Each structure stands twice: as C-alpha cells, then as structure tokens.
Amino acid sequence: MRFLGLLLSVFFGGILAAALLVWFAAGEIYDYSDSFDLNRDGKEIEVVVVLAGGKGRIPLAVELWKKIRAARTGRTEPVLFLSGLGRNTGVDALAGQGVPDEDVKLFTRENLVFENVSENTFENAQLFSSFARQKGWRHVLLVTASYHMRRAEFILKRALDPEVRLRTETLDAGHFGRNEWRKDEVSIRVTVLEYFKWLYYRYSY
C-alpha cells in the first residue's frame, strides 16, 4: 500500500507539474510581431489571404484589401483569398461575415477567390501555396487571429516558395494575448489547445 501511495503521489505530482508548465508556457504562441506596414508594403502586396473560421477575420481582411487596392493605383488589383470557408460558399458569405454591401460590390471573379476544400491550417497552406505558384504571387499578406498567427505563419512559410515575401496582420480578438489569455475559460481552452498544435508543427514539420 505504501508503494502504491508513492506511485500515486509521483503520478499526480507529474500531472500537476505538467499543468503548471503549460500554464506558464502556453502564452508563447503570442510571442511574435506583425510585419505588415501599409506605407512600405501596400504597393507590393498582390494577395490578402485570410484563414477563415473566426469572427472578425474577414471584415479586417476586406479593410486591409481596400487600403492596399488604393495604394496600388495604376497596378493590377490585389486579390482577396478566403481559405477554409467550407463548401458551397459564395460572395454572399462576405455579407454574412459583416462586410458592408458597398464593399461586397467591389469584388469580382478576378479579385476574389474562395478556396472551399481545405479543412485545417495545414491544408489551407498547401492549397494556397499551389495557387500562389500558379499565379506567380510573390508578395502575400496573411490575416488571422492572434492565437492562430504564430502557427499559421510558420506553416505557410514552409509551404510557400522561398522567394515569396510573407507579411502578417493580426486580428485582436478579446482576451487572446500574451498577458490576457488566462482571464476567461474560453481563451484558456483555445490558447492551451493552440499551444499543443503549435508544438506539434514546430517539432514535426
């Protein structure tokens, strides 16, 4: 019995130690800085890719696309590339995500792409990189949520050709930040899950 008690103490002690490690380490996913600067990059960005799935990502991407479009006066329009919205998705999805009607009308078959096959970040990156090679895109802006950006940027950089310049712009989503994620149950759950995903890709991809 004494030996069993010792084993249980070691087991639960290990669980507690692991939980404390994750509690202090998971915020690592927020240790990055966005790289997009409109004044520097606006004229060069050819495509804004947004990894859909979270509230607010598409409206932010549309606002950035409009600013880049204005900066690229005299050049071809930038493309808005929506990845992972699901099958049977069309332009009405923009309005469904809160994009104003006057902005929806700015998009055509030439400047809006719906990639509705991928089901996760890895597939998002693989399919987008295929499009990028076909179109010859060399200047890309990635838009996603703060808890997702570090992993998404890492995976997308690995998928894209080395000469592609990838910039990032993050959606500030509530308590999802380096010093805020422990403030509510949802952000804790999302951050910890994303941390394990980040570790998996960081050490296996």
Summary of the structure (lengths in Angstrom):
residues: 205
radius of gyration: 20.0
end to end distance: 45.1
largest distance: 80.7
contacts: 595
relative contact order: 0.17
helix: 53%
strand: 14%
